[in-house]
Amino acid sequence: MTRTGRVGVGFIGAGMISEQYLTNLTTFPDVEVVRIGDIDTERAAATAAKWGIPASGTGDEVLTDPDVEIVVNLTLPATHVEVSTAALRAGKHVWSEKPIGVDRASAAGLVALADDLGLRLGIAPDTVLGTGWQTARRAIEAGAIGTPLTAVTSFQWQGPDVFHPNASFLYAKGAGPLFDMGPYYFTALVHLLGPVASVVATGTRSRDTRQLVVGPNAGQEFPVEVPTHLSVLTSFEQGGNAQSLLSFDTPLFRHGVFEVNGTEGTIVLPDPNTFGGGHPIRVARPLGADVSFPIEQEWETLSDEEPTVGRGLGVLDMARAIRGGGAHIATGEVGYHVLDTMVAVEESVERRAFVEVASTVAPIASLPEDFDPLAATLEGASATV
């Protein structure tokens, strides 16, 4: 039976990130969050009560709820594939937090399973669907910087243990700055510069153990299983390259450096871990023949618009595609290519060599310019939710 009206959404995982999703998904008229599931059912119940969600319980109850059409998988990275697979086998579409998985084989199997079952698989991050990023992408496509050639990105600080009460999982296999923050940067690079062809990288680990800094277990020591400082050179299929720094080892706090250089200018983009806010999108023009020092750069501001919504845009885009047909943007194929790239980075660190990225992705669409997440576009939806 073909469904109509708002698309039902269920969560598996009621941790910190669920708050960001619920802030937005509970305001989108075209979707309805109907159930929260978590291994800690008391936490699921508290989250459901806070956000006015009608039902809560275990993850299995989310999978068997007939009103749930999309499962939002907010579990730990190591269980992403397991939970997403169970949801697909239960007949649900899946939106998973990044990364899609922690190894190529299981992630590729997940993409294939969704295709075999005729179900949709979406993978975070959806920050590239934010107002700022979509504005910047359209500007690049319109020739604002001429032909894109190179990119420079940087994410660096001393690490999430200074704020996260359970930071140990962020230093385990499948996390670290590469798998935790890398998806934001590599996804944005792929959206702007196309599929990755090869990578070469170096990586170090400043300490073998760390201590929790905040929370009830402050002072507890945990192992560091992954490189915590990586320098990456990326080559793209369509030409061009990027250099990226990803670090949990620098006292200097510098997030969201993202610049794309072209033949006619350099565009400075928002932090890819945001939906476009924080600073204006600007273009630096080439210097003229009368250079004097100190150099005063000529800047053109393309947009200083703050995003109205955040996490959940990818779920909404998928929901509208479920009802209306066509493809959603943050697909499993994109998520797999980004994972393939990050695993290649990991292998390059170990081998001290260039590593080819075997996967690729088709050109990625932009959102329609009139895409309004707060509009009711589906039969039976109301803009007053």
C-alpha positions in Angstrom: 0.0 0.0 0.0 1.3 3.4 -1.0 1.5 5.7 2.0 0.6 9.4 2.0 1.0 12.3 4.4 3.7 13.0 6.9 6.6 10.5 7.1 7.0 8.7 10.4 10.4 8.7 12.0 11.9 6.6 14.8 15.2 7.0 16.6 17.5 4.3 17.8 19.9 6.1 20.1 18.9 8.9 22.6 22.4 10.3 23.3 23.8 13.8 23.0 23.4 14.1 19.2 19.7 13.1 19.4 18.9 16.6 20.9 20.2 18.3 17.8 18.1 16.1 15.5 15.0 16.5 17.6 15.4 20.3 17.8 14.8 20.3 14.0 12.8 17.2 13.1 10.0 18.1 15.6 9.5 21.4 13.7 9.4 20.0 10.1 5.8 19.7 9.0 6.6 16.9 6.5 7.9 14.4 9.1 6.6 13.2 12.5 8.9 11.6 15.1 6.7 8.8 16.5 9.1 6.7 18.7 12.4 7.0 20.6 14.4 3.8 21.2 17.6 3.2 23.3 19.4 0.5 25.1 18.7 2.6 28.1 14.9 2.7 28.1 14.7 5.3 30.9 16.8 7.7 28.8 14.6 6.9 25.8 11.5 7.7 27.9 13.0 11.0 29.2 13.9 12.1 25.7 10.4 11.2 24.4 8.8 13.1 27.2 11.0 16.2 26.7 10.1 16.5 23.0 6.5 15.3 23.2 7.2 12.1 21.3 4.3 9.6 21.8 6.2 6.4 22.3 9.5 5.1 23.6 11.3 1.9 24.5 13.9 -0.4 23.0 15.5 -0.3 19.6 13.6 -3.5 18.6 10.3 -1.7 19.4 11.3 1.0 16.9 11.9 -1.7 14.2 8.5 -3.3 14.8 6.5 0.0 15.0 4.3 0.2 11.8 4.3 4.0 12.0 8.0 4.2 11.7 9.1 4.5 8.0 12.6 6.0 8.6 14.9 4.8 11.3 17.4 7.4 12.5 20.5 5.4 13.6 22.3 7.4 16.3 24.3 4.5 17.8 28.0 4.3 18.2 30.1 4.0 15.0 31.1 0.4 15.7 27.4 -0.6 15.6 26.2 1.6 12.7 26.2 -1.2 10.2 24.6 -3.8 12.5 21.7 -1.4 13.5 21.2 -0.1 9.9 21.1 -3.7 8.6 18.5 -4.7 11.1 16.4 -1.7 10.2 16.6 -2.4 6.5 15.6 -6.0 7.1 12.6 -4.8 9.1 11.5 -2.9 6.0 12.5 0.6 7.1 14.4 3.3 5.3 17.5 4.3 7.2 19.3 7.6 8.0 22.6 6.8 9.9 24.9 9.2 11.6 28.4 9.2 10.2 30.4 7.2 9.4 28.4 4.6 7.5 30.5 2.0 9.2 34.1 1.3 10.2 35.2 -1.1 7.5 34.7 -1.3 3.7 33.3 -4.8 3.5 30.3 -4.4 5.9 29.6 -0.9 4.6 29.5 -2.0 1.0 27.2 -4.9 2.0 24.9 -2.4 3.7 24.7 -0.2 0.5 24.0 -3.4 -1.6 21.3 -4.6 0.9 19.4 -1.3 0.7 19.5 -1.4 -3.1 18.4 -5.1 -3.2 15.4 -4.3 -0.8 14.4 -1.1 -2.7 14.9 1.0 0.5 16.6 4.3 1.0 19.9 4.6 2.9 21.1 8.1 3.9 24.3 8.9 5.6 25.4 12.0 7.6 26.7 14.5 7.5 23.9 16.6 6.1 25.7 19.9 6.9 26.4 20.2 3.2 22.6 20.7 2.7 22.7 23.8 4.9 22.0 27.3 3.6 25.7 28.4 3.6 27.1 25.3 1.9 24.4 25.3 -0.8 25.0 29.0 -1.5 28.7 28.4 -1.8 28.3 25.4 -4.1 26.0 27.3 -6.4 28.5 30.2 -6.5 31.3 27.8 -7.5 29.2 26.2 -10.1 28.3 29.6 -11.5 32.0 30.4 -11.9 32.6 32.7 -8.8 36.2 31.5 -8.5 36.7 30.3 -12.1 37.9 26.7 -12.4 38.3 25.1 -8.9 41.9 23.8 -8.5 42.8 23.1 -4.9 41.4 23.2 -1.3 42.9 23.7 2.1 41.1 22.5 5.3 41.9 22.3 8.9 40.4 21.0 12.1 42.5 21.1 15.2 42.2 21.2 19.0 43.2 19.3 22.1 40.4 16.7 21.8 36.8 16.0 22.9 37.8 14.6 26.2 37.7 18.1 27.6 33.9 18.2 27.2 32.5 14.8 26.6 31.7 12.6 29.6 32.2 9.4 27.6 35.0 10.5 25.3 36.7 7.1 25.2 34.8 5.9 22.2 36.0 8.9 20.2 39.6 7.5 20.6 38.7 3.9 19.7 38.9 2.1 16.3 36.4 3.8 13.9 36.8 7.2 15.6 39.6 9.6 16.3 39.8 12.9 14.3 39.8 11.0 11.0 36.5 9.1 11.4 34.8 11.5 13.9 35.5 14.8 12.1 36.8 13.6 8.7 33.4 12.8 7.3 32.4 16.5 7.5 35.5 17.6 5.6 35.7 14.8 3.0 32.0 14.9 2.3 32.2 18.6 1.7 35.3 18.1 -0.6 33.5 15.4 -2.6 30.4 17.7 -3.0 32.5 20.5 -4.3 35.4 18.9 -6.1 34.0 15.4 -7.0 35.1 11.9 -6.2 38.5 11.2 -4.6 41.0 9.3 -6.7 43.9 8.8 -4.2 45.3 9.9 -0.9 48.6 10.0 0.9 48.9 10.8 4.6 51.0 10.8 7.7 49.6 10.3 11.2 50.9 10.3 14.8 49.5 9.6 18.3 50.8 11.8 21.1 49.7 9.5 23.9 48.8 5.9 24.3 46.3 6.7 27.0 44.1 9.7 28.1 41.9 10.6 31.0 38.3 11.7 31.1 38.2 15.3 32.1 34.4 15.8 32.9 31.5 13.8 34.1 31.0 11.2 36.8 34.1 9.2 35.6 36.5 12.1 35.5 40.0 10.9 36.0 39.4 7.5 34.5 42.1 6.4 32.1 41.3 5.0 28.7 43.4 3.7 25.7 44.0 5.7 22.5 43.7 3.2 19.6 44.0 5.5 16.6 46.2 8.3 15.2 45.2 11.6 16.8 47.1 14.0 14.4 46.8 13.5 10.6 48.1 15.4 7.6 46.3 14.3 4.3 46.9 15.1 0.6 43.9 14.2 -1.5 43.8 13.9 -5.3 40.4 14.1 -7.1 39.2 12.2 -10.2 38.4 15.5 -12.0 41.8 17.0 -11.3 42.9 19.2 -8.4 43.9 18.3 -4.9 43.4 19.2 -1.3 45.5 19.3 1.9 43.8 18.7 5.2 44.8 18.7 8.9 42.8 16.7 11.4 44.0 16.8 15.0 43.1 16.1 18.6 46.6 17.0 19.6 47.0 20.8 19.3 46.5 23.3 22.1 45.5 25.8 19.4 41.7 25.7 18.8 41.0 26.2 15.1 37.9 24.6 13.6 36.3 24.9 10.3 39.1 26.2 8.0 37.8 25.4 4.5 39.0 27.3 1.4 38.8 26.4 -2.3 41.2 28.1 -4.7 40.3 28.7 -8.3 41.7 30.4 -11.3 39.8 33.6 -10.5 39.6 33.7 -6.7 39.6 31.8 -3.4 36.3 31.1 -1.7 36.3 30.9 2.1 33.5 28.6 3.2 31.7 27.9 6.5 32.8 25.3 9.0 31.7 21.9 7.5 30.5 20.8 10.9 27.9 23.6 10.8 25.1 24.4 8.3 26.6 27.6 7.1 26.7 30.0 10.1 29.6 31.5 11.9 31.2 33.7 9.3 30.3 35.1 5.9 31.0 33.3 2.7 33.6 35.4 1.0 35.8 35.4 -2.2 39.3 36.8 -2.3 40.3 38.2 -5.7 43.7 37.9 -7.3 46.1 40.7 -6.5 46.7 43.3 -9.2 50.0 44.6 -10.6 50.5 47.3 -8.0 51.1 45.2 -5.0 52.3 46.9 -1.9 53.0 45.6 1.6 51.3 45.0 3.9 48.9 43.4 1.4 45.2 44.4 1.6 43.2 41.7 0.0 40.1 42.5 -2.1 37.1 40.6 -0.7 33.6 40.0 -2.1 30.9 38.8 0.4 28.6 36.3 -1.2 26.4 35.6 1.8 26.3 36.2 5.5 22.9 34.5 6.0 22.6 32.4 9.2 21.0 28.9 8.7 17.5 28.6 10.1 17.7 24.8 10.8 20.4 22.2 11.2 20.7 18.4 11.7 17.8 16.6 10.2 17.8 18.2 6.8 19.0 15.0 5.3 16.2 13.1 6.9 13.7 15.6 5.6 15.2 15.4 2.0 14.9 11.7 2.2 11.3 11.8 3.5 10.2 14.1 0.7 11.9 11.8 -1.9 10.1 8.8 -0.4 6.7 10.5 -1.0 7.5 12.3 -4.2 10.0 10.0 -5.9 13.5 10.9 -7.2 16.7 10.7 -5.4 17.7 12.1 -2.0 21.1 13.8 -1.8 23.1 12.3 1.1 23.0 8.8 -0.1 24.6 5.6 1.1 26.9 5.7 -2.0 28.3 9.0 -1.0 28.7 7.8 2.6 30.5 4.7 1.4 32.9 6.7 -0.9 33.8 9.0 2.1 34.4 5.9 4.2 36.5 4.3 1.5 38.5 7.5 1.4 39.1 7.6 5.1 40.1 3.9 5.2 42.5 4.7 2.4 44.0 7.5 4.6 44.3 5.1 7.5 46.1 2.6 5.2 48.4 5.3 3.8 49.5 6.2 7.3 50.3 2.6 8.0 52.0 1.9 4.6 53.7 5.4 4.2 52.5 5.3 0.6 49.9 6.6 -1.8 46.7 4.6 -1.7 44.1 4.5 -4.5 40.4 5.0 -3.7 38.6 2.3 -5.6 35.0 3.6 -5.2 33.5 6.6 -6.9 30.2 8.5 -6.9 28.0 10.0 -9.6 27.7 13.9 -9.7 25.9 15.0 -6.5 22.8 17.3 -6.9 22.2 20.5 -5.1 19.0 21.2 -3.2 16.4 23.3 -5.1 16.9 27.0 -4.4 13.4 27.2 -3.0 13.8 24.2 -0.6 12.0 25.3 2.6 12.3 22.8 5.5 9.5 24.6 7.4 7.0 24.3 4.5 4.3 21.7 4.5 4.7 20.0 1.1 3.0 16.6 1.7 -0.6 15.8 1.7 -2.0 16.1 5.2 1.1 17.9 6.6 0.5 21.2 8.5 2.9 24.1 8.9 1.7 24.5 12.5 3.3 21.4 14.0 
